[in-house]
Amino acid sequence: MCPKLRRHSPAGTDQAPQLKSKPLLHFHPPCYDFSRPPGDFVKQIQNYIDGRFVSGVREFADVNPADGSVIAQVAEAGLRQVDEAVQAARRALNTEWGSLAVRERAARLYKVADAIEKRFDCFVQAEVADTGKPVSLASKLDVPRAAANFRVFADLIKVSGLESFQTQTPDGVNALNYAIRKPLGVVGVITPWNLPLLLLTWKVAPALACGNAVVVKPSEETPATATLLAEAVQEAGIPDGVYNVVHGFGPGSAGEFLTQHPDINAITFTGESKTGAAIMKSAAPTLKPVSFELGGKNAAIVFADCDFEPAVNGLSEAVFLNTGQVCLCAERVYVEHKIFDRFLDALKKKAENLNLGWPYDTATDFGPLISAQHREKVLSYFQLAKDEGATLITGGGIPEFGDARDRGFYVQPTIYTGLSESARCVKEEIFGPVCHVAPFDSEEEAVAMANNTKYGLAASVWTSDLKRGHRVAQQMNVGITWVNCWYLRDLRTPFGGVGLSGIGREGGIHSLNFYSELNNICIRL
């Protein structure tokens, strides 16, 4: 068992880690030997159904993005395993869990958070091995936030009040209307590879808080922490069948089987916009409610009166954190002409000072992309930017290390300028460590360019004029706008996007509203 570590962020908030921070932790020997040399034993990652780890119809490889090595063999769930998981969830919902008192459910969610922290090193190591992200990022953001998610929603479900009304009937007597919250049912949870544990628990915690049972399909690229969470769930006393994990892919595999299953009551998904559209089509025949947090082509607006150094530092994080593989990252940066050259030069220096090291080196602040396939996509946009006439400021290629990292999926932090607003590289989500920087002359011009997109997830505004900050933020056609900061989150606030960036809102009461049915009761007095 991994030792319990006590380093975690305050529950209910997120703050983007500083890219050059000091290491928080000394790491003990890995719980899973993800650093084993080639030829050693490869870990087996199985499905988790009704309280048991079970095999599947075949296996596929889990690959370490840092060096391309196989770190595990993963059991792919077939139609039978998905159906068994759904039926196990249905049984759990109809027995103890669905009728458990709110305070008892909340108490068990607190125990899940405790169990995550008890396995802190295990979760960090599994997350780093699957994603290649720096250990400093996983230990400061991903794992602490996973525990915080369970605590926040455990607290919220205890205090979430519902409306009540006393009205007069036509014949002159009174009637009392009040609403109660009931579980939605069995929820299919499909999670992405960029923040696997954080976004998994962001969905599972409120779903369980509302009394639902879940069947989780993690990304095939990052199966480890969803499986490891089963141990924490077991230890916390969550009944068998409440939390299930099926591994696999999308079409013709576990993802499609889950979204089409007639006994799934709702689908929640974070990932690409086109995948969200496919899931919506798959869920349509049974009218399943869906909650989607999808892609983004996020803009940042930097005014000449900004506090210069904090703005440069903030935008460096907004572009390059997690190798640009965060839905909230800024790929379009608009800078007022008066400071354009100075800002571009400062951002270039930040990019070139990033440390592209091994993920377990605590000095590393920039890791690989998730896979060879995703690297090919990002590199294709690097080439497209050149073809479209961009001026390359820095990066644009593959770094050379002279060691096993050359077999991994690294790309250079990249900055372009000089493209038109109609260029594909300005319009299409790349989801990598890259941004296009363009000048503007007026506030109206900056707002128009920032809003000229089919996406609408996030934006940031950098100015020392608070009135301008309010004014511009309110004009952004997005779900969240930061002023003089980025990635600062209160978990009680609404989170989601518009347009191609999603459907619905998560966070606080907004999550509870999705994961529960409201039943109005009217009593004639």
N, C-alpha and C positions, 0 to 999 in steps of 0.2 A: 504494500500500500504506500502511495506517495505521502510524504509528510504534508501537514496542513500549513499553508502559507497565508499570511494575514494581510498582504498588500492588495487593496482593492479600492476602486474609486467610490466616492459617495453615491449611494443608491439614488437613482433618479436623474443623474446628469451624465453627459458625455462631453469631453473636451478633446479636440484633436491633439495627440501627443506631439511634443516638439521633436523635430527630426534628428537633432543632435543631442539627445538626452543621455544622462548617465544610466547605466544598467540598474534595474531595481532588484534583481534577484540573482542569487547564486544557484545554478541548476544542479540538482542531484542526478545520479544515473537515470537514464530514461526508463519510464514504465514500460514502454514499447521500444524495442531496439531498432528505431527507424534509421539509425546511422550505421547499421551493420554493413560490412563489406560484401561485394557480390558473391553469391554462392552460399551465403549463410541462410538460416531459416527465414522464410517469409511469413509474416503474420497473416492469419485468416480473419477476415472481417465478415461476420454473418448477419443475416436478417434477425430482427428481434420481434417475436410475435407471441402475444399472450404470456409474457413473462419468461420466454425461452429463446435462446439463440438457435436459429435453424438455418440449414443450408438452402440452396436455391436450385435453379435449373442448370446453371453453368457458372463459371467464374470469369471475372475480368480483372485487369491489373490496376492497382492504385500506384501512381507514379509520382516520385519526388520531383517537383519542378526545378529544384536547385541543381540537380545533376542527372536527371533522366532515369534514375534507377527505380526498379520496382520495389516498393516498400510493403506491399500487401497484395493478397489475392482476395477479391470481394465476391461474395455470393450474390448473383443476380436473381431477384425474385421473379417467378413466373406468375401466370394468371392465378394458379392455385394458391400460391403463397400470399398474393395480394388479397384474394378473397378470404383466406383464413385470418389475415390481419384485420380486415374490415369486420368480419363476424365476431372476432374477439373483442374489438372495440364496441360493437353493438351490445354484446353480453355485459361488458363492464359498465356501459352507460345505463343499462336497464336493471342493474343490481345495485351494488353498494355505492359506486362513485356518483352516479347521477342524482342520488337522493341525499348525499352527504351534506351536513350543515355547512353553511358558508365559512364559519369560523374554523371548522375542522379542515376543510379544503385549504384554507389560507395557511393553517399551521403546517400542513404537509408540504406546501410550496416553499415555505421557509426552510423546511428540512432538505428540500432539493437544493436550494441555494447553499446550505451548509455542506451538503455532500459534494457539490461542485468545488467549493473552496478546499475541502479535504483532499480532493484529487487535483489541486491546482496545477502542479507540475505535469501530471498526466495529460490534462486538457491542453496546456500550453504546447507540450511536445507533439501531441497528435495534430494540433492545428498548424504548427510550424511545418511538420513533415508533409501534410497534405497540401498546403498552400504555398510554401516557400517564403512566407512573409517573415520579416525580422522578429526575433524572439522578443525584443523590447516592445514591439507593437502588440503582439499576441498577449503578453503578460500585463500590459497596461490598459488595453482596450478590450480585446475580444473576450477573454475569460472573466475579468471582473464584471463586464457588462452582462454576461450570461447569468451570473448570480444575481446581479441587480434586477434583471428583468423579472425573476421569480419573486423577489421581495416587493418590488413596486406593484405588481398586479395582485399579489396577496393582500397588500394594504388597500388597494383600490376597491377590490371586490367587497371588502368589509364595510366601506363607507359610501359606496355608490348609491345615492338616493334616487328614487323614481317619483314621477309626478303623481299628484292626486288632486281631484277636483270635487267640490260639493256643488251640485246644481239643483235647480228647482224643476220639477216635472210639470207637464201641462196641467195636471189636476191639482197642483199646489203643494205637493209633498216634496221632500228632498230625496236626492239620490247621491250616493258616493261612488265616484270612479277612482280606481287606483290600479297601478300596473305592477306586475311581478316579473322577475327575470327568470327565464327557464333556459336550460342548455339547448344549444342549437342542434346538437346530435353528434354524429361522427364526422370529424373534419379531416380532409386531406390537406396535408401541409407539404408544399414543394418548395425547397430552399436552394439558393444559389451557392456558387463556390467561392465568392470573393470574401464574404464574412460568414463562414458556414455556421459557427456556433452562435454568434451574436444574433444573426437573423433567424436561426432556428428557434432560439429561446424567446425572441421577440414575438413569435407567433404561438409557440406551445404554451408559454406561461399564461397569457390571457385566455387561451382556449381552455386550459385545465382549470383556471380560476373560475370560469363560468360553468364548470361541471361537465364539459365535453370530454370525449375520448378522441384520440388523434391517431392517424396513420401518416407517418412521415416518410417522404421520399427525398433524401438529400441528393445533391448533385453527385453524379458518378465520379467527378473529379475529387470530391472531398467527403468520403464516407465515414471517416474515423470518429469525429466528435459526436455525431448523432448517435452512433453505436455506443460510445463511451457514456453518453448521457443516460443510457438505459440502466447502467449500474447505479448512478445517482438517484434515479427514479425509484429503483427497487429498494435502495437503502432508506429512502424517505417514507416508505410505506404506501406508495401509490399502488392501488390494486393492479393485478395482472390484467392486461388488455387495454388499460387506459392509454398507455404510450407504446406504440408499435413503430418499427422501422423496416421499410422494404427498400432494397437497393436495386439500382438498375438505371435504365436510360429513359428516353421519352417515347417516341412512336414505336409501337410493337413491343413495348417493355413496360416496366413497373409504372412509369409516369402515365402512359395512356390507359393502362388497366385501372389505375386509381381514379383518374378523372372521369372515366366512363362508368364506374361502378354505380349501380342503382341505389346502393345503401350508403353512399357517401352523401352527407347533407350539405356540405359547403366545401369550397376550395379556396385556399389562400396561397398565393404564389409571389415570389420575388425573383425577377430575372429579366430576360430580354423581352422587348415589346412584341416581337413576332411570335415568341413562344407563348406569351400571354394570350395573343389572339387565337392561337391553336388550342389552348386550354379552354378558352371561352366557347369555342366552337364545339369542343368535345363535351363540355358540361351542359350545353344548351338544351339537348333533348329532355333532360330531367329538371331543367330550370333551377340548377344549383346556384345559390348566391356565390359570388366571387369577390375576393379582395386582392387587388393587384398593385404591387409597387414595381414599376418597370424601369425602362431606360431613361437617360437624360443626356442633353447636350447643353450643360449648364454654363451660364455666363457669369462673369465678374466684371463690375464697372469700377474703375479706379479713377477718382477725381484728383486734380492737381493739388487740392488742399488736404489730401489724406495725410495721416501720420505715416511718413514714408517707410521707415524700417518695419514697423508692425505690419504694414500692408504687404511688403515684399515677403516677409516671413509667412504671413497668412496665406498668400497666394502660392507660395512654394509648397505648403502643405496641401492646399486645395487642388493642386495639379498633380503632385507626385506621391501623396500618401498611399500606401499599399500598392505601389507601382501604378498609380492611376486607376486601379481596379475598385473603385467605389462609385456607386451610382450618383453620389453627390459631388464628385470631383468636377473641377472647372476645366472645360476644354476650350472655351472661348473667353479671352481676356481682352477687355476694351479699356484703353488707357488714354486719358486726356492728353492732347498733343503737347502741352507745355512740359510734361514730364515723361513723354513717351520714350525717348532715347535713354534717359537715365534709368527708368524703371526696367526697360528691356535688358539693359546691361546688368542690373542688379539681379534680376531673375535668372539670367544666364549663369551668373556666378554661383547662385544657389544650386542650380541644376548640376553644374560641373563639380560642386563640392560634395555631392551625395556619395555615400560609401556603398558601393555595390559589392558587398561581402557575402560570406556564408551566412545563412539565416541564424545559426546559433552563436555567431560572433556578436557580442553585445555592442560592438561599435558599428554594426551594420544598420543602415537606415533605408535601404532600397533593395528589394528582392527581385526574383524572377517573375515573369508572367506565369499564369496557371498551367499552361500546356503548350506543346508544340503547335497545335492547331490554332490556338489563340494568338501565339506569336506570329504565325503566318498572316493572320488577319491584320494585326497591328502593323507588321512590316509592309503589307500591301498598301496601307494608308500612307505610310512614310513615302513609298514610291509614288503613290497617287498625288501627294502634296507636291512633289517635285514636278510631276507631269502637268499639274495645274498651275505651275509657275511660282510656287512658294519660295521664299528666301529662308534657307536653313540657318538658324541662329546657333544651335548646338544639337548634338546627338544625331539621330536619324539612322542608326545602324545597330549592330550587335557588338557588344564589348568582347574583348579577348582577355582571358585570364591565364592561360597556360596550365590549367589544372582541370579537375572534373567538372567545374562550373561551365566549361565550354560545351558540355553535353546537356546542360540545363537550358532554360528558356528565357534568358535575360535579353533585354534590349536597353538601349541608352535612353536616359531622360532627354526629351526632345522638345524643342521650341521652334515654331515657324512664325513667319510674318509674311505680309505681302499678298495674301489671297483675297479674292473678291468674296462678298457675302453670299454669292450663289455657288461657290465652290463646294464640291461634295465633302471635302475635309472640314468645312465649316458647318455643314448641314447634318452630317451623319455621325452617330455615336461611334467612337473608336474604342473606348474603354481601355486605355493604356496611358503611359506616362508622357502625355503629349498635350500641348496647347498651341493655339494660334493667337497671336497678340496683334491687335489692330488699334489704330488711333481714332479718336473722335474729338470734335470741336465743341459740341453743345450737349447739354443734358438731354434735350429732346432726341438728338441723333443717337446717343448712347442707349436710351430706353428703347428706341425703335429697333436698333440692331440686336439688342439683348432679347427682345420679344419675337424676333423674326425666326421662329423655329416651330416645328410640330410637337416638340417636347415641352414639358413644363414642370420639372421637378424642383429645382433649386436655383438660387442666384445669390450673389453677395455684392454689397455696395460698400465702397471704402471712401469715406469723406469725414472731415472734421466739422462739417456743417450739419448739425443734428436735424434741422428742419429739412434740409435736402435729403438726408438719409431716410427720414420718414416718407417724404414725398415720392422719392424714387422707388423705395421698397413697395409702396402701395400700388405702384403701376406695373410691377413685375407679374407676368402671367405664369406663376409657379405656385407650388404648394408651400414652400418655405423660402424666406429671404433673410440672410444674415446681414447685419450692418456692422462693419469693423470687426468681424470675426468670421469664423467658418467652422462648421461641425460642432458647434456648441448646442447641446440638446437637453431639454427637459422632457423626460419620458412621459409626462402627463399631457403634453401638447399634441395637436394633430399633426400627423406626418403622412405625406403622400403627394401625388402629382396630378397634373391635368394633361389632356391630350394623350400623346403616346407614352406618357410617363405613369399612367396608371388609373385605377378606379378605386375610390373609397379612401378612407383615412385610417391609420393605425396610431396607437398611442393613447394612454389614459382611458377615459370613458369611451372614446371612439372605437378602441379595440373591443371593449366590453359590449358595446352595442352590436358589433358585427358577430361576435361569438355567442350571442344569446338571442332568444326570442322574447319579445315583450308581449305579455298576456294582460290585456285590460279586463278588469273585473268591475262590473256595475251592479250596485246593490241599492234597491229601493228601500228607503228608510221608513 
